[in-house]
Amino acid sequence: MGKIFSRGLLAGLLLLAVGTVLTPLFNLLAPSLKTEYENQAIFRPWSDPLMMLYFLYPLLLGVIFSWVWAKTKSLFAGTSSFRRGLTFASVYAAVSLLPGMFITYSSFQVSLPMVLSWTGSGFLGAIAAGWLIARLDP
């Protein structure tokens, strides 16, 4: 379990890094996103102590990725860790990311560009984390 946890934390740090890079990039591509993020009727301000939990999300997701990978890695055939990680990320996207973004768009007052940016960021982060975990635990 220790290896699963440590690999998961590394994957979580990678998820955090990918999100940290992509969020400003999406804000540059769609400037309305920055304004939407500043809407305190929807999002907590960064000064709210509960926002620190935001940084736990990628770490938790990374540990879950690592645990699920350990249980299912034999299902992901491929010659490279990138290919196996991409397939793993695609399954995650189909099972969790896309349905989650669908319900987010349908039930919260956030724009389609915001949901698309979250979907893109989530999928790219999942590819990176899937690759890392597949590389560390072939």
C-alpha positions, 0 to 999 in steps of 0.5 A: 500500500505504501508504493500505491500511496507514494506513486499516487502522491507523485501523480497528484503533484503532477495533476496539480502542476498540470492544472496550475499551468493550464488554468492561466493558459485557458484564461488567456485563450478565453478572458471571460473565464477569469471574470467568471472565477471572480464571481463570489456568488459561484466561487469562494474567494482565495482568502477563504480558508476552505479554499486550501482544500482545493489543493488536496483534490489532485493529491486525492485523485492521484492516490485513487488513480494509483490504487485503481491502476494497481487493480486494473493495469493488466487490462491496459495493454500497450507497448508504451507507458504513454499508450497505457496511461492514455487508455487509462485516462480515456476510461477515467474520462468516460466513467467520471470526467465527462458525466461529471462535467455534463451534470456540472454544466446542466446544474450550475450557472457556469459557462460552457467555455468554463466547463470545456476548460475543466474538461480539457484540463482534467483530461490532459491531467489524467493523461499525464498522471496515467502516464506517470503511474503506468511508468512507475508501475508497469 
